[in-house]
Amino acid sequence: MSAIFFFLEPTMPFYYNFSLPMLAFVCIGMSVGLVLLSLVVSRRFGWTLTERDSGTAAILHGFIGVVYAVALGLIVVGVQGSFGDVAQASQKEASAAGDFYRTSQGMADSTGADWGTRARSYVDMVVKDEWPAVQKGGESPATWALLDDLYHRVVVYKPTTPKESLIYGQVLADAQSILDARRERLFKGTDGMDQTTWFVVLLGAIITVGFTCLFSMENRRVQAVLTSLTGAMFGLMIFLIVAMDYPLRGSFSVSPDAFVRQQENFARLASEASTTSGGASRTLP
């Protein structure tokens, strides 16, 4: 019901700029408001069921409610699944970047150090530049350019020793893992429910909740409270779908924690390497 405004801007809906409390208030408030308006209209025009017809209508309403509840539940599960997939893809991407950094240090000359530095820069750019941009509906061409350049350097490199060839195979596999996980993260993270699905959610809510407005109760205040609670429940479900839809966008989105932890790992490894080299230099005559 509150999803009526979801069709206005499918690429980056404006409601993703709302905070979670504001988004919940809008979804629940619009749902309850439309229910109360429907109740007033049904009373005004006499669209109410007689006591004789209420029993049969209650059975029909129960059937409609079950069908819609099952459909809505499947949609919620699907949205939650996509949210989890994006979080998992982010973890894979960050882990692959860490593996690439560690393995590349075995390359000869300055090649490994150069690749490792670029891998660290990539992770930093994902956290500081790309993640905030995607949350606001944008993108980060610079992050893509950095990863493309790194991957190109790895692909065109020619190992010179058997040991380097063995390490190079793993480095190339790690680079491919970063690229694959990144594609999955961005594709699923910036993809949401289509307008047809939202139409089903909206129309199903109108039919299910609107049906309750046809029943007649002597105490109108009690009926208004009961129908409002029904509308609030549907508003909560719609709020949950909206909050978890587009997993990388809005205030409630997948966090870059996996990349932040990888930044910490890089800093630790660099510190350990610096300490080791410093200790080694002090032992030299």
Number of C-alpha atoms within 10 A of each C-alpha: 26 22 20 13 11 18 14 10 10 13 13 19 17 15 17 21 16 14 14 16 8 12 18 20 16 18 24 25 18 19 28 26 17 19 25 20 14 20 26 14 14 17 16 10 8 11 14 19 15 12 11 8 11 15 12 10 17 14 11 12 17 12 13 16 18 12 14 18 16 11 14 20 13 12 17 18 12 15 22 17 13 19 20 16 18 26 22 17 22 25 20 20 27 26 20 22 24 23 19 25 25 15 20 25 18 17 22 14 9 10 16 19 16 16 22 22 13 17 23 19 15 21 24 17 18 21 18 12 16 20 19 18 16 17 24 17 18 15 16 15 10 14 18 17 12 16 20 13 13 18 17 12 14 18 13 8 11 11 15 10 11 9 12 15 14 13 17 21 13 15 26 18 14 22 23 16 20 24 19 14 21 19 14 17 24 17 14 18 26 20 17 20 15 11 12 10 11 18 16 14 21 18 15 20 24 18 15 22 26 20 19 20 24 20 20 19 14 7 8 12 10 11 18 18 13 13 21 22 16 17 28 21 15 26 25 17 17 24 21 17 20 24 23 22 26 29 29 29 27 26 16 18 19 23 17 19 14 19 24 17 14 21 19 11 13 20 13 12 14 12 12 12 12 12 12 11 11 11 11 10 10 8 7 6 4
